[in-house]
């Protein structure tokens, strides 16, 4: 890592259980893998099998580096695959520390093995707690029987803030503050003129698109955007159901169009949204913005195709 400064692709959805163990990373690749796509709580069931029930975790393999975004229960699944190709070196970026973003971290098995190395990034909380402190806290008794100190991997923690730019050789990771109530960070990863944006747990303000998101997503090759709480009206019982279903994805399409993002993946699905509901939503989204797709566990995207 050289330093930290602080101030049309085609998806191939497959079953997460059918993914072969990760191969050695190519220095000439920009791949995206979805290991967890749900929000709030894990939702494993027959009704969610096609889209998946694990909470947020997205892996990038870019220029021979592994970048992981959020540590929901999908991180546990990813970790089990990584055990087959140790030693592992990775950079883990947290958007914030709601449970659906960190609950897989105590079960990330590569972190318990010597010889692995993880750089971990996150913002300082509103209470002043560092990302290391917040990850430690969830592993303390009576919440969890094994403290973080038992993890034997080399763990290097980095406090970052909106506006931070992390440079990993020729890969750049840019951060902005998202317009939510939880001080979330949005990330843009750029390499060789290609870019991916990861912006979740965000929302419009006063009916207007968040300018930080527009800046982050400008001309992006792929925008991963939150669809769970895309419109508060969805939770208003006075709004008719058909209207709510439309409003859920409306903001994501507005962001994609205004930012000129080439493709958008809708992510962080509501735990109440079963596969059939999400199928219907995807059809409606694509009728307005054809280059949109709903995230599925096991989905793999090559940004260089």
FENNOR-V960646 format. One record per backbone hydrogen bond with DSSP energy under -1.0 kcal/mol. CO is the residue of the C=O (numbers start at 1). NH is the residue of the N-H. If there is no record, write none. Layout:
# FENNOR-V960646
CO_NH / CO_NH
This chain:
# FENNOR-V960646
3_167 / 5_165 / 15_18 / 26_64 / 29_63 / 30_303 / 31_61 / 32_301 / 33_59 / 34_298 / 36_57 / 37_269 / 38_56 / 39_41 / 45_48 / 47_275 / 48_52 / 51_297 / 53_43 / 54_37 / 54_38 / 55_74 / 56_72 / 57_35 / 57_36 / 58_69 / 59_33 / 60_67 / 61_31 / 62_65 / 65_62 / 66_91 / 67_60 / 68_93 / 69_58 / 71_104 / 72_75 / 73_77 / 74_78 / 75_79 / 76_80 / 77_81 / 78_82 / 79_83 / 81_84 / 82_85 / 88_117 / 90_119 / 91_68 / 92_121 / 93_70 / 95_185 / 98_101 / 99_103 / 101_71 / 102_105 / 104_107 / 105_108 / 107_109 / 108_111 / 109_112 / 110_113 / 111_153 / 113_116 / 116_154 / 117_90 / 118_156 / 119_92 / 120_158 / 121_94 / 122_160 / 125_128 / 129_125 / 130_134 / 131_135 / 132_136 / 133_137 / 134_138 / 136_139 / 137_140 / 140_143 / 140_144 / 147_150 / 148_151 / 154_118 / 156_120 / 158_122 / 161_164 / 164_175 / 165_5 / 166_173 / 167_2 / 167_3 / 168_171 / 171_168 / 172_190 / 173_166 / 174_188 / 175_163 / 176_186 / 178_180 / 184_178 / 186_176 / 187_198 / 188_174 / 189_196 / 190_172 / 191_194 / 194_191 / 195_221 / 195_222 / 196_189 / 197_224 / 198_187 / 199_226 / 205_208 / 208_205 / 210_214 / 211_215 / 212_216 / 213_217 / 217_220 / 220_262 / 222_197 / 223_265 / 224_199 / 225_267 / 231_234 / 232_235 / 233_236 / 236_239 / 240_244 / 241_245 / 242_246 / 243_247 / 244_248 / 249_253 / 250_254 / 251_255 / 252_256 / 253_257 / 254_258 / 255_259 / 256_261 / 259_219 / 263_223 / 264_293 / 265_225 / 266_295 / 267_227 / 269_39 / 270_273 / 274_278 / 275_279 / 276_280 / 277_281 / 278_282 / 279_283 / 280_284 / 281_285 / 282_286 / 283_287 / 285_288 / 285_289 / 291_264 / 293_266 / 296_299 / 299_34 / 300_12 / 301_32 / 302_305
